[in-house]
Amino acid sequence: MILILGLIILIAAVVVGLAGVFGNTGPGHGLGTGGDFSIFGYHATGSTGALFLIGIIVGAAALLGLALVMMGTRRSARARRKMGTSRREAAAMEREHEHAREREELIRQRDDARAETAAHDDARGTAAPAAETAAPVTHAPTDASTDAPRRRGHWFGHRTAHR
């Protein structure tokens, strides 16, 4: 809304300025001759100071319109950036949930296979103690960067000498 209002004010100021310049050209409209000044059929008589004041007002309106346009674009860019961040966070959460579901499915399949193997061994009468057949449960890190040792950055590359 602010962007649209700023564009309207800026375009109106530019149109008024251009109409004033192109509508008052020629030898009869010189500032020293005391001729009147007209914009869109409205004739303004007065001194060069009054003309200068009108120019300042039109310039201030153009500056206000430009400021509103810049504020509107900055606000919309901030909203887009915030929305992009939230979309990335949602996608990361979805990937994390998907990995958790895959882990749970693999654990379920492993437990089913163990139960089936144990039932098969019980049927044959060759059951081994549970401590020998059960594989230790290890939690694999979800991020590959946790496996690597921590390295500290140095100003001039890697340090070659021991500490």
Salt bridges, closest charged atoms under 4 A:
ASP36 OD2 - HIS43 ND1 3.25
GLU94 OE2 - ARG101 NH2 3.60
GLU98 OE1 - ARG101 NH1 2.69
GLU102 OE1 - HIS99 ND1 3.93
GLU105 OE2 - ARG108 NH2 2.40
ASP111 OD1 - ARG110 NH2 3.52
ASP112 OD2 - ARG108 NH1 2.83
